[in-house]
């Protein structure tokens, strides 16, 4: 496997891009008065999650890559909030909200794993996380 993966090869990036496209499609049916309000906010945060990963992916500084992963996670969580508000305003059903929330939570878990993997490349004293104890039988 090559040492360097293109951002497009990163599965979590692909999933976040797919989610953004699906969010854009979803918001097309929302009321016109939401065009520059909630619909715009949810589209921007859903696009910002993969954009944060892309922006920091080729950064030469490992801590900046970690920060990009952290910001992507925050944007994914913000998107869940906007979708929750859309559900409360009855722009999407509970079932549709749950599908989006589940997909975003999968990405958040993947981002958590990516962040931990990047952290393990730092010297032990610079890590925020400690490695999980290995199970030896």
C-alpha positions as protocol buffer text, in pm:
chain_id: "A"
residue {
  index: 1
  type: UNK
  ca { x: 0 y: 0 z: 0 }
}
residue {
  index: 2
  type: UNK
  ca { x: 138 y: 346 z: -81 }
}
residue {
  index: 3
  type: UNK
  ca { x: 236 y: 578 z: 201 }
}
residue {
  index: 4
  type: UNK
  ca { x: 17 y: 852 z: 59 }
}
residue {
  index: 5
  type: UNK
  ca { x: -350 y: 811 z: -19 }
}
residue {
  index: 6
  type: UNK
  ca { x: -541 y: 1063 z: -223 }
}
residue {
  index: 7
  type: UNK
  ca { x: -823 y: 1222 z: -26 }
}
residue {
  index: 8
  type: UNK
  ca { x: -1067 y: 1063 z: -273 }
}
residue {
  index: 9
  type: UNK
  ca { x: -939 y: 720 z: -162 }
}
residue {
  index: 10
  type: UNK
  ca { x: -1034 y: 778 z: 201 }
}
residue {
  index: 11
  type: UNK
  ca { x: -1361 y: 592 z: 269 }
}
residue {
  index: 12
  type: UNK
  ca { x: -1485 y: 840 z: 529 }
}
residue {
  index: 13
  type: UNK
  ca { x: -1430 y: 1123 z: 281 }
}
residue {
  index: 14
  type: UNK
  ca { x: -1633 y: 935 z: 18 }
}
residue {
  index: 15
  type: UNK
  ca { x: -1914 y: 874 z: 265 }
}
residue {
  index: 16
  type: UNK
  ca { x: -1921 y: 1238 z: 376 }
}
residue {
  index: 17
  type: UNK
  ca { x: -1934 y: 1352 z: 12 }
}
residue {
  index: 18
  type: UNK
  ca { x: -2224 y: 1113 z: -55 }
}
residue {
  index: 19
  type: UNK
  ca { x: -2403 y: 1248 z: 251 }
}
residue {
  index: 20
  type: UNK
  ca { x: -2357 y: 1604 z: 130 }
}
residue {
  index: 21
  type: UNK
  ca { x: -2512 y: 1519 z: -207 }
}
residue {
  index: 22
  type: UNK
  ca { x: -2804 y: 1348 z: -32 }
}
residue {
  index: 23
  type: UNK
  ca { x: -2853 y: 1646 z: 200 }
}
residue {
  index: 24
  type: UNK
  ca { x: -2860 y: 1879 z: -103 }
}
residue {
  index: 25
  type: UNK
  ca { x: -3125 y: 1661 z: -264 }
}
residue {
  index: 26
  type: UNK
  ca { x: -3326 y: 1651 z: 59 }
}
residue {
  index: 27
  type: UNK
  ca { x: -3334 y: 2029 z: 102 }
}
residue {
  index: 28
  type: UNK
  ca { x: -3475 y: 2089 z: -246 }
}
residue {
  index: 29
  type: UNK
  ca { x: -3822 y: 2005 z: -117 }
}
residue {
  index: 30
  type: UNK
  ca { x: -3807 y: 2233 z: 188 }
}
residue {
  index: 31
  type: UNK
  ca { x: -4015 y: 2553 z: 198 }
}
residue {
  index: 32
  type: UNK
  ca { x: -3883 y: 2851 z: 3 }
}
residue {
  index: 33
  type: UNK
  ca { x: -3849 y: 3060 z: 321 }
}
residue {
  index: 34
  type: UNK
  ca { x: -3582 y: 2815 z: 439 }
}
residue {
  index: 35
  type: UNK
  ca { x: -3371 y: 2856 z: 123 }
}
residue {
  index: 36
  type: UNK
  ca { x: -3134 y: 3102 z: 293 }
}
residue {
  index: 37
  type: UNK
  ca { x: -3189 y: 2978 z: 647 }
}
residue {
  index: 38
  type: UNK
  ca { x: -3192 y: 2617 z: 763 }
}
residue {
  index: 39
  type: UNK
  ca { x: -3149 y: 2464 z: 415 }
}
residue {
  index: 40
  type: UNK
  ca { x: -2841 y: 2675 z: 352 }
}
residue {
  index: 41
  type: UNK
  ca { x: -2696 y: 2597 z: 695 }
}
residue {
  index: 42
  type: UNK
  ca { x: -2738 y: 2221 z: 660 }
}
residue {
  index: 43
  type: UNK
  ca { x: -2592 y: 2220 z: 308 }
}
residue {
  index: 44
  type: UNK
  ca { x: -2290 y: 2425 z: 420 }
}
residue {
  index: 45
  type: UNK
  ca { x: -2213 y: 2212 z: 727 }
}
residue {
  index: 46
  type: UNK
  ca { x: -2263 y: 1889 z: 531 }
}
residue {
  index: 47
  type: UNK
  ca { x: -2014 y: 2013 z: 271 }
}
residue {
  index: 48
  type: UNK
  ca { x: -1774 y: 2147 z: 530 }
}
residue {
  index: 49
  type: UNK
  ca { x: -1718 y: 1804 z: 689 }
}
residue {
  index: 50
  type: UNK
  ca { x: -1544 y: 1651 z: 384 }
}
residue {
  index: 51
  type: UNK
  ca { x: -1392 y: 1989 z: 296 }
}
residue {
  index: 52
  type: UNK
  ca { x: -1215 y: 2006 z: 634 }
}
residue {
  index: 53
  type: UNK
  ca { x: -1063 y: 1663 z: 569 }
}
residue {
  index: 54
  type: UNK
  ca { x: -956 y: 1764 z: 219 }
}
residue {
  index: 55
  type: UNK
  ca { x: -804 y: 2092 z: 336 }
}
residue {
  index: 56
  type: UNK
  ca { x: -577 y: 1929 z: 593 }
}
residue {
  index: 57
  type: UNK
  ca { x: -514 y: 1595 z: 419 }
}
residue {
  index: 58
  type: UNK
  ca { x: -199 y: 1706 z: 241 }
}
residue {
  index: 59
  type: UNK
  ca { x: -72 y: 1922 z: 526 }
}
residue {
  index: 60
  type: UNK
  ca { x: 284 y: 1837 z: 622 }
}
residue {
  index: 61
  type: UNK
  ca { x: 217 y: 1880 z: 991 }
}
residue {
  index: 62
  type: UNK
  ca { x: 55 y: 1584 z: 1162 }
}
residue {
  index: 63
  type: UNK
  ca { x: -118 y: 1794 z: 1427 }
}
residue {
  index: 64
  type: UNK
  ca { x: -287 y: 1995 z: 1150 }
}
residue {
  index: 65
  type: UNK
  ca { x: -416 y: 1673 z: 994 }
}
residue {
  index: 66
  type: UNK
  ca { x: -556 y: 1577 z: 1333 }
}
residue {
  index: 67
  type: UNK
  ca { x: -719 y: 1919 z: 1362 }
}
residue {
  index: 68
  type: UNK
  ca { x: -882 y: 1873 z: 1020 }
}
residue {
  index: 69
  type: UNK
  ca { x: -1024 y: 1540 z: 1134 }
}
residue {
  index: 70
  type: UNK
  ca { x: -1151 y: 1701 z: 1453 }
}
residue {
  index: 71
  type: UNK
  ca { x: -1315 y: 1986 z: 1260 }
}
residue {
  index: 72
  type: UNK
  ca { x: -1475 y: 1741 z: 1016 }
}
residue {
  index: 73
  type: UNK
  ca { x: -1626 y: 1558 z: 1313 }
}
residue {
  index: 74
  type: UNK
  ca { x: -1764 y: 1888 z: 1446 }
}
residue {
  index: 75
  type: UNK
  ca { x: -1920 y: 1975 z: 1111 }
}
residue {
  index: 76
  type: UNK
  ca { x: -2082 y: 1629 z: 1092 }
}
residue {
  index: 77
  type: UNK
  ca { x: -2230 y: 1682 z: 1440 }
}
residue {
  index: 78
  type: UNK
  ca { x: -2352 y: 2029 z: 1338 }
}
residue {
  index: 79
  type: UNK
  ca { x: -2522 y: 1877 z: 1035 }
}
residue {
  index: 80
  type: UNK
  ca { x: -2703 y: 1629 z: 1260 }
}
residue {
  index: 81
  type: UNK
  ca { x: -2828 y: 1926 z: 1464 }
}
residue {
  index: 82
  type: UNK
  ca { x: -2960 y: 2104 z: 1154 }
}
residue {
  index: 83
  type: UNK
  ca { x: -3134 y: 1786 z: 1040 }
}
residue {
  index: 84
  type: UNK
  ca { x: -3283 y: 1747 z: 1388 }
}
residue {
  index: 85
  type: UNK
  ca { x: -3425 y: 2099 z: 1363 }
}
residue {
  index: 86
  type: UNK
  ca { x: -3563 y: 2016 z: 1018 }
}
residue {
  index: 87
  type: UNK
  ca { x: -3733 y: 1712 z: 1169 }
}
residue {
  index: 88
  type: UNK
  ca { x: -3878 y: 1931 z: 1446 }
}
residue {
  index: 89
  type: UNK
  ca { x: -4010 y: 2168 z: 1176 }
}
residue {
  index: 90
  type: UNK
  ca { x: -4158 y: 1864 z: 1001 }
}
residue {
  index: 91
  type: UNK
  ca { x: -3946 y: 1900 z: 685 }
}
residue {
  index: 92
  type: UNK
  ca { x: -3838 y: 1537 z: 718 }
}
residue {
  index: 93
  type: UNK
  ca { x: -3979 y: 1234 z: 888 }
}
residue {
  index: 94
  type: UNK
  ca { x: -3843 y: 1069 z: 1200 }
}
residue {
  index: 95
  type: UNK
  ca { x: -3739 y: 773 z: 986 }
}
residue {
  index: 96
  type: UNK
  ca { x: -3549 y: 988 z: 737 }
}
residue {
  index: 97
  type: UNK
  ca { x: -3380 y: 1175 z: 1021 }
}
residue {
  index: 98
  type: UNK
  ca { x: -3272 y: 847 z: 1182 }
}
residue {
  index: 99
  type: UNK
  ca { x: -3121 y: 725 z: 854 }
}
residue {
  index: 100
  type: UNK
  ca { x: -2918 y: 1045 z: 815 }
}
residue {
  index: 101
  type: UNK
  ca { x: -2819 y: 1046 z: 1181 }
}
residue {
  index: 102
  type: UNK
  ca { x: -2704 y: 685 z: 1161 }
}
residue {
  index: 103
  type: UNK
  ca { x: -2496 y: 755 z: 850 }
}
residue {
  index: 104
  type: UNK
  ca { x: -2337 y: 1061 z: 1012 }
}
residue {
  index: 105
  type: UNK
  ca { x: -2264 y: 867 z: 1332 }
}
residue {
  index: 106
  type: UNK
  ca { x: -2088 y: 602 z: 1123 }
}
residue {
  index: 107
  type: UNK
  ca { x: -1870 y: 877 z: 974 }
}
residue {
  index: 108
  type: UNK
  ca { x: -1805 y: 1023 z: 1320 }
}
residue {
  index: 109
  type: UNK
  ca { x: -1687 y: 681 z: 1441 }
}
residue {
  index: 110
  type: UNK
  ca { x: -1461 y: 654 z: 1134 }
}
residue {
  index: 111
  type: UNK
  ca { x: -1322 y: 1002 z: 1203 }
}
residue {
  index: 112
  type: UNK
  ca { x: -1256 y: 902 z: 1565 }
}
residue {
  index: 113
  type: UNK
  ca { x: -1059 y: 603 z: 1440 }
}
residue {
  index: 114
  type: UNK
  ca { x: -867 y: 815 z: 1191 }
}
residue {
  index: 115
  type: UNK
  ca { x: -783 y: 1065 z: 1461 }
}
residue {
  index: 116
  type: UNK
  ca { x: -654 y: 792 z: 1692 }
}
residue {
  index: 117
  type: UNK
  ca { x: -448 y: 643 z: 1410 }
}
residue {
  index: 118
  type: UNK
  ca { x: -292 y: 982 z: 1336 }
}
residue {
  index: 119
  type: UNK
  ca { x: -231 y: 1042 z: 1708 }
}
residue {
  index: 120
  type: UNK
  ca { x: -34 y: 716 z: 1728 }
}
residue {
  index: 121
  type: UNK
  ca { x: 218 y: 867 z: 1485 }
}
residue {
  index: 122
  type: UNK
  ca { x: 297 y: 1140 z: 1738 }
}
residue {
  index: 123
  type: UNK
  ca { x: 554 y: 1089 z: 2012 }
}
residue {
  index: 124
  type: UNK
  ca { x: 384 y: 935 z: 2319 }
}
residue {
  index: 125
  type: UNK
  ca { x: 414 y: 1254 z: 2524 }
}
residue {
  index: 126
  type: UNK
  ca { x: 232 y: 1456 z: 2253 }
}
residue {
  index: 127
  type: UNK
  ca { x: -69 y: 1224 z: 2227 }
}
residue {
  index: 128
  type: UNK
  ca { x: -406 y: 1313 z: 2370 }
}
residue {
  index: 129
  type: UNK
  ca { x: -515 y: 949 z: 2370 }
}
residue {
  index: 130
  type: UNK
  ca { x: -346 y: 650 z: 2522 }
}
residue {
  index: 131
  type: UNK
  ca { x: -341 y: 330 z: 2320 }
}
residue {
  index: 132
  type: UNK
  ca { x: -592 y: 65 z: 2419 }
}
residue {
  index: 133
  type: UNK
  ca { x: -434 y: -212 z: 2622 }
}
residue {
  index: 134
  type: UNK
  ca { x: -351 y: -512 z: 2407 }
}
residue {
  index: 135
  type: UNK
  ca { x: -524 y: -832 z: 2501 }
}
residue {
  index: 136
  type: UNK
  ca { x: -279 y: -1110 z: 2558 }
}
residue {
  index: 137
  type: UNK
  ca { x: -406 y: -1456 z: 2640 }
}
